[in-house]
Amino acid sequence: MCLAVPLKIVEIDGLNAVGEVEGLRRKMRLDFIKEPRLGEYVIVHAGFAIERLPEAQALADIEAWAEVENAL
């Protein structure tokens, strides 16, 4: 099973980028995001940012992931 995760864009180099969540950094591609900006949140699936995500929703999703992690 594959899951999409919210990441905050912290570096951009053309269509390559780095996203971060809770100190974890991941490389990603921005092919599907028009005019990406540093600091915005995106949903990442299989290494590709596939959709922008409002900050409030991203933070809620990150909190939900933390709850699941803490429950295990």
N, C-alpha and C positions, 0 to 999 in steps of 0.2 A: 504494500500500500504506500502510495506517495502522498505527502501532505504539502500544501503551500504554507509558507510562513511569512510573517511581516518582518521586514527589515528597513532600517533607516539608512538612506543613502549618505555615505560619509566620504566617498571619493568617486570622481568621475574622470574617465580618460576615454573620450570618444564614446563608443558603445560598450566599453568595459567599465565596470564599477565595483565598488566594495560596499557592502551593506553590513550593518551592525545591529545586534540585539543583545542586551545584557552582557556586553563585553566580548561577545563572540562575533568574529568578522568572517564574512563569506564573499567570495568573488561572485559576480553575476553579470549578465548581459542586459542591455537596455534596449534591445531591438524593437520592443513593442510599446515603449513609453515615449510619447512625443514630448520633447523639451524637458527632460528630467532635470531636477534641481537638487542641490545638496540640502540635506535636512528633511526631505520629504520621505514618507513611508510608502513602500510598495509591497505587494504580495509577490513572493518569489517561489517558483515551482521549477524544479529540474534545472536550476541555474539561470533561469530567465525571469526578469521582472515582468509580470503579466498584467498588473493593474495597480493604479494609485490607490492609496488607502488614506482616509482622513485620520489625522493624528489621534483623535479620541478613540476611534475604532481600533487602530493599531495598538494603542496602549491597553485597551480592554482585552484584545486578543492575546497580547503578551502576558497579561495578568492571568488569563485563563490557562495558558500553557504552564505558567508557574504553579498554579493550583494542581494541575494534573501531575506535574513533576514531583511536587511535594507529597502527593497522595501515594506515590509508588514506593 
